[in-house]
Amino acid sequence: MKRLRWGIISTANIAKQFLIPAMHEADNAEVVAVASRDRQRGQAYAKEAGIPKVHDSYEALLADADVDAVYNPLPNHLHVPLSVQAVEAGKHVLCEKPLGLSVADIRPLLKAAADHPQRVVMEAFMYRFHPQWIKVRELINSDELGGIKAVQAEFTYFNRDPGNVRNRADIGGGGLLDIGCYCVSAARLAFSREPARVMSLIDMDPEFKVDRHATGVLDFAPGTATFYCSMQSNPSQSVKIFGEKASLLVENPFYRREVPSRLFLRKDNHDEMVSVGHYNHYVEMVTAFSRAALEGLPAPTPLSDALANMKVLDALFQSGQSGKWVGIE
């Protein structure tokens, strides 16, 4: 089987922990190179991750004819500029979420992708590729839940490391961009449409100047989604979808856990567990992306979805500042 040849931009831990192992496991992908501005660090990283080639710069990686696609796990403020460079260098691009800092920030990447339609460019929302979410969509589309009336989502962890990129305001840190984006994405997925307006309460860390807690309300008219995300709370994650006929709890909806994935369907005061099985959603995402690139197919998740998600995040930030409802354009 033909394999998509991947290059990794930087020695980010998320790539070493999740994406590179997924590329090794996928039957249509292989990792051929990594780029690091620190040669010694790059060599150590490549040896540990099983990558044969090391480049001393991102530009050298993008110029490598043996690289078909790149994964961009750089800090948020570098998602757009390096991804644009990659597209213009003729590479397919899987960019870590969020795609950028704001709607205005991601416009150049949207344009680059439109100017090079033969390139697959996608935001790396891995959770959507997990069979548990495929099952969620099946249950919704089959009318098992009835009309969706509400979604409740939460995603939290505790991190007060001053050196962590999530706690640095100058490079796009903060909870909404890091994990609130998942809650927004899941709500949009459940309702299969965009909210008309949003409202939020945002608590800023006085030391780091990033949003550490955020609560949001998304008005899908007539349905409503609420969420809580936090970088300074006990780790937790869940999504609950309420329909006219039944409700559905999505256990461990976003982050991979070393346990089988389960859904809990409640209908007529009867609870049913739906076991989806044990899958690695990073492998599922890499496989789907690689197939699209190799076969000339559209991106599995289009950039229009990334744009729609960013519009909601922009509005949530605006509402947090104004204390008012903000409409989605």
C-alpha positions as CSV (number, residue, x, y, z in Angstrom):
1,M,0.0,0.0,0.0
2,K,1.2,3.5,-0.9
3,R,2.0,5.6,2.2
4,L,1.8,9.3,2.7
5,R,5.3,10.6,3.8
6,W,5.0,12.9,6.8
7,G,7.3,15.6,8.2
8,I,6.9,16.9,11.7
9,I,7.4,20.7,12.3
10,S,9.2,21.0,15.6
11,T,9.9,18.6,18.5
12,A,6.6,19.2,20.2
13,N,5.6,16.6,22.9
14,I,2.1,16.1,21.5
15,A,3.6,14.9,18.2
16,K,5.9,12.4,20.0
17,Q,3.3,11.2,22.4
18,F,0.3,10.9,20.1
19,L,0.7,11.8,16.4
20,I,4.0,10.1,15.5
21,P,2.9,6.7,17.1
22,A,-0.4,7.1,15.2
23,M,1.6,7.6,11.9
24,H,3.7,4.5,12.7
25,E,0.5,2.5,13.3
26,A,-1.5,3.7,10.3
27,D,-1.1,1.5,7.3
28,N,-1.1,4.4,4.8
29,A,1.4,6.7,6.5
30,E,5.1,6.9,7.4
31,V,7.2,9.6,9.2
32,V,10.2,10.4,7.2
33,A,11.6,13.7,8.8
34,V,11.4,16.1,11.6
35,A,12.6,19.7,11.8
36,S,14.2,21.4,14.8
37,R,16.2,24.6,15.1
38,D,18.3,22.8,17.7
39,R,20.2,20.1,15.9
40,Q,21.1,18.1,19.0
41,R,17.5,18.2,20.3
42,G,16.2,17.2,16.9
43,Q,18.5,14.2,16.7
44,A,17.6,13.0,20.1
45,Y,13.9,13.4,19.3
46,A,14.2,11.6,16.0
47,K,16.1,8.7,17.6
48,E,13.4,8.3,20.3
49,A,10.5,8.7,17.9
50,G,11.9,6.5,15.1
51,I,12.3,9.2,12.5
52,P,15.1,8.7,9.9
53,K,15.9,12.3,8.9
54,V,16.4,15.5,10.8
55,H,16.3,19.1,9.4
56,D,17.9,22.1,11.0
57,S,15.1,24.4,10.0
58,Y,11.4,24.4,9.2
59,E,12.2,25.8,5.8
60,A,14.5,22.8,5.0
61,L,11.8,20.4,6.0
62,L,9.3,22.2,3.7
63,A,11.9,22.0,0.8
64,D,12.4,18.3,1.3
65,A,11.0,16.5,-1.8
66,D,10.6,13.3,0.2
67,V,8.0,14.9,2.4
68,D,4.4,14.9,1.1
69,A,2.6,16.3,4.2
70,V,3.4,18.1,7.4
71,Y,2.0,18.1,10.9
72,N,2.1,21.5,12.6
73,P,2.0,21.3,16.4
74,L,3.7,24.6,17.0
75,P,2.3,27.1,19.5
76,N,-1.0,28.7,18.5
77,H,0.5,31.9,17.1
78,L,2.6,29.9,14.6
79,H,-0.2,27.7,13.3
80,V,-1.1,30.0,10.4
81,P,2.3,31.3,9.2
82,L,4.0,27.9,9.1
83,S,0.9,26.2,7.6
84,V,0.7,28.8,4.8
85,Q,4.4,28.3,4.1
86,A,3.8,24.5,3.9
87,V,0.9,24.8,1.5
88,E,2.8,27.2,-0.7
89,A,5.7,24.7,-0.6
90,G,3.4,22.0,-2.0
91,K,2.7,20.1,1.1
92,H,-0.5,18.8,2.6
93,V,-1.1,20.2,6.1
94,L,-2.5,18.8,9.2
95,C,-2.5,21.7,11.7
96,E,-3.1,21.3,15.4
97,K,-6.2,22.9,16.8
98,P,-7.1,25.7,17.1
99,L,-6.4,26.6,13.4
100,G,-5.4,30.1,14.6
101,L,-5.9,32.8,17.1
102,S,-9.0,34.4,15.5
103,V,-11.1,34.6,12.3
104,A,-8.8,37.4,11.1
105,D,-5.7,35.4,11.9
106,I,-6.8,32.3,9.9
107,R,-7.8,34.2,6.7
108,P,-4.3,33.9,5.1
109,L,-4.4,30.1,5.5
110,L,-7.9,29.9,4.1
111,K,-6.8,31.8,1.1
112,A,-3.6,29.7,0.6
113,A,-5.7,26.5,0.8
114,A,-8.2,28.0,-1.7
115,D,-5.3,28.9,-4.0
116,H,-3.9,25.4,-3.9
117,P,-7.0,23.1,-3.9
118,Q,-4.9,20.1,-4.7
119,R,-3.6,20.3,-1.1
120,V,-5.4,18.7,1.8
121,V,-5.4,21.2,4.7
122,M,-7.2,20.3,7.9
123,E,-7.6,21.3,11.5
124,A,-6.6,18.3,13.8
125,F,-9.8,17.8,15.8
126,M,-9.0,14.1,16.4
127,Y,-12.1,13.4,18.5
128,R,-14.4,13.6,15.5
129,F,-12.8,10.5,14.0
130,H,-13.4,8.3,16.9
131,P,-16.1,5.6,16.2
132,Q,-17.9,6.8,19.4
133,W,-18.7,10.1,17.7
134,I,-19.6,8.3,14.4
135,K,-22.1,6.4,16.6
136,V,-23.4,9.6,18.2
137,R,-24.1,11.1,14.7
138,E,-25.8,7.8,13.7
139,L,-28.1,8.0,16.8
140,I,-28.9,11.6,16.1
141,N,-29.5,11.2,12.4
142,S,-31.7,8.1,13.0
143,D,-34.0,10.2,15.3
144,E,-33.2,7.9,18.2
145,L,-32.9,11.0,20.4
146,G,-35.6,13.0,18.7
147,G,-35.1,16.7,18.2
148,I,-32.0,17.9,20.0
149,K,-32.9,20.5,22.7
150,A,-29.8,20.9,24.8
151,V,-26.1,20.0,25.0
152,Q,-23.9,20.2,28.1
153,A,-20.2,19.9,27.7
154,E,-17.2,20.2,30.1
155,F,-13.4,19.9,29.6
156,T,-11.0,20.7,32.4
157,Y,-7.5,20.1,33.7
158,F,-5.1,21.7,36.1
159,N,-2.0,23.5,34.8
160,R,-0.2,26.4,36.5
161,D,3.2,25.8,34.9
162,P,4.4,29.3,34.0
163,G,6.6,27.8,31.2
164,N,3.7,26.0,29.5
165,V,2.5,27.5,26.2
166,R,-1.1,27.4,27.5
167,N,-0.2,29.9,30.2
168,R,1.5,32.3,27.8
169,A,-0.7,35.1,26.6
170,D,1.8,36.3,24.0
171,I,1.6,33.1,21.9
172,G,-2.1,32.3,22.1
173,G,-2.5,30.6,25.4
174,G,-5.7,30.2,27.4
175,G,-8.5,27.7,28.0
176,L,-11.0,28.7,25.4
177,L,-8.5,28.2,22.5
178,D,-7.0,25.1,24.0
179,I,-10.1,23.1,25.2
180,G,-13.1,25.3,25.0
181,C,-12.8,24.8,21.2
182,Y,-13.7,21.1,21.8
183,C,-16.9,22.0,23.6
184,V,-18.0,24.4,20.9
185,S,-17.2,21.9,18.2
186,A,-19.1,19.1,19.9
187,A,-22.2,21.4,20.4
188,R,-22.1,22.4,16.7
189,L,-21.8,18.8,15.7
190,A,-24.7,17.7,17.8
191,F,-27.0,20.4,16.5
192,S,-25.7,20.1,13.0
193,R,-26.0,23.9,12.6
194,E,-24.5,27.1,13.8
195,P,-25.6,29.1,16.9
196,A,-27.3,32.4,16.3
197,R,-25.7,34.1,19.3
198,V,-23.5,33.3,22.3
199,M,-22.7,34.7,25.8
200,S,-19.8,33.9,28.1
201,L,-18.3,34.6,31.5
202,I,-14.5,34.5,31.4
203,D,-12.1,34.5,34.4
204,M,-8.6,35.7,33.6
205,D,-5.5,34.5,35.5
206,P,-4.1,37.6,37.2
207,E,-0.5,36.4,36.8
208,F,-0.5,34.7,33.3
209,K,-3.1,37.1,31.7
210,V,-4.9,34.1,30.0
211,D,-8.4,32.9,30.4
212,R,-8.3,30.1,33.0
213,H,-12.0,29.5,33.4
214,A,-14.8,30.0,30.9
215,T,-18.5,29.3,30.9
216,G,-20.5,29.7,27.7
217,V,-24.0,29.6,26.4
218,L,-24.7,29.0,22.7
219,D,-28.2,29.8,21.4
220,F,-29.0,27.3,18.6
221,A,-32.7,28.5,18.5
222,P,-34.7,26.6,19.7
223,G,-31.9,24.5,21.4
224,T,-29.2,25.6,23.8
225,A,-25.7,24.4,24.5
226,T,-23.8,25.3,27.7
227,F,-20.2,24.5,28.5
228,Y,-17.5,24.9,31.1
229,C,-13.8,24.8,30.4
230,S,-10.9,25.4,32.8
231,M,-7.2,25.1,33.0
232,Q,-7.3,25.3,36.8
233,S,-9.8,22.7,37.8
234,N,-9.8,19.0,38.5
235,P,-9.5,17.0,35.2
236,S,-12.8,16.2,33.8
237,Q,-14.6,15.8,30.5
238,S,-18.1,14.9,29.3
239,V,-20.8,15.7,26.8
240,K,-24.5,15.1,27.4
241,I,-27.0,15.5,24.6
242,F,-30.7,16.0,25.5
243,G,-33.4,15.1,22.9
244,E,-37.2,15.0,22.9
245,K,-37.1,11.2,23.0
246,A,-33.9,10.3,24.8
247,S,-30.7,11.7,26.2
248,L,-27.1,10.5,25.5
249,L,-24.0,10.7,27.7
250,V,-20.7,10.6,25.8
251,E,-18.1,9.2,28.2
252,N,-14.5,10.6,27.7
253,P,-15.6,12.5,24.6
254,F,-12.4,14.3,23.7
255,Y,-9.2,13.0,25.1
256,R,-8.0,9.4,24.5
257,R,-8.2,7.2,27.6
258,E,-6.8,3.7,27.9
259,V,-10.3,2.3,28.3
260,P,-13.0,1.2,25.9
261,S,-15.3,4.0,24.7
262,R,-18.9,3.9,26.0
263,L,-22.1,5.8,25.4
264,F,-25.1,5.8,27.8
265,L,-28.5,6.2,26.3
266,R,-31.4,7.0,28.6
267,K,-34.9,6.5,27.1
268,D,-38.2,6.1,29.0
269,N,-36.3,5.9,32.3
270,H,-34.3,3.0,31.0
271,D,-30.5,3.2,30.7
272,E,-28.7,1.4,28.0
273,M,-24.9,1.2,27.6
274,V,-23.6,1.3,24.1
275,S,-20.0,0.0,24.0
276,V,-18.1,1.3,21.0
277,G,-14.8,-0.5,21.7
278,H,-11.2,0.6,22.1
279,Y,-9.9,2.8,19.4
280,N,-7.1,5.3,18.9
281,H,-8.7,8.4,17.4
282,Y,-5.3,9.7,16.3
283,V,-4.8,6.7,14.2
284,E,-8.3,7.1,12.7
285,M,-7.5,10.8,11.9
286,V,-4.1,10.1,10.4
287,T,-5.5,7.3,8.3
288,A,-8.4,9.4,7.0
289,F,-6.2,12.4,6.2
290,S,-3.6,10.2,4.5
291,R,-6.2,8.5,2.4
292,A,-7.6,11.9,1.2
293,A,-4.1,13.2,0.3
294,L,-3.1,10.0,-1.5
295,E,-6.4,9.6,-3.4
296,G,-7.0,13.3,-4.2
297,L,-10.1,13.5,-2.0
298,P,-11.4,16.5,-0.1
299,A,-10.2,17.0,3.5
300,P,-12.2,14.7,5.9
301,T,-13.1,17.8,7.9
302,P,-13.3,21.0,5.7
303,L,-11.8,24.3,6.6
304,S,-15.2,25.8,6.5
305,D,-15.9,23.9,9.7
306,A,-12.7,25.4,11.3
307,L,-13.9,28.9,10.2
308,A,-17.3,28.3,11.7
309,N,-15.8,27.1,15.0
310,M,-13.5,30.1,15.2
311,K,-16.4,32.5,14.6
312,V,-18.0,31.2,17.7
313,L,-14.8,31.4,19.7
314,D,-14.3,35.0,18.6
315,A,-17.9,35.8,19.7
316,L,-17.3,34.2,23.1
317,F,-14.2,36.3,23.7
318,Q,-16.2,39.4,22.7
319,S,-19.1,38.5,25.0
320,G,-16.6,37.9,27.9
321,Q,-15.4,41.5,27.5
322,S,-18.8,43.1,27.0
323,G,-21.0,41.0,29.2
324,K,-23.6,40.9,26.5
325,W,-25.0,38.4,23.9
326,V,-22.9,38.5,20.7
327,G,-24.4,37.4,17.4
328,I,-22.6,35.0,15.0
329,E,-22.1,36.5,11.6
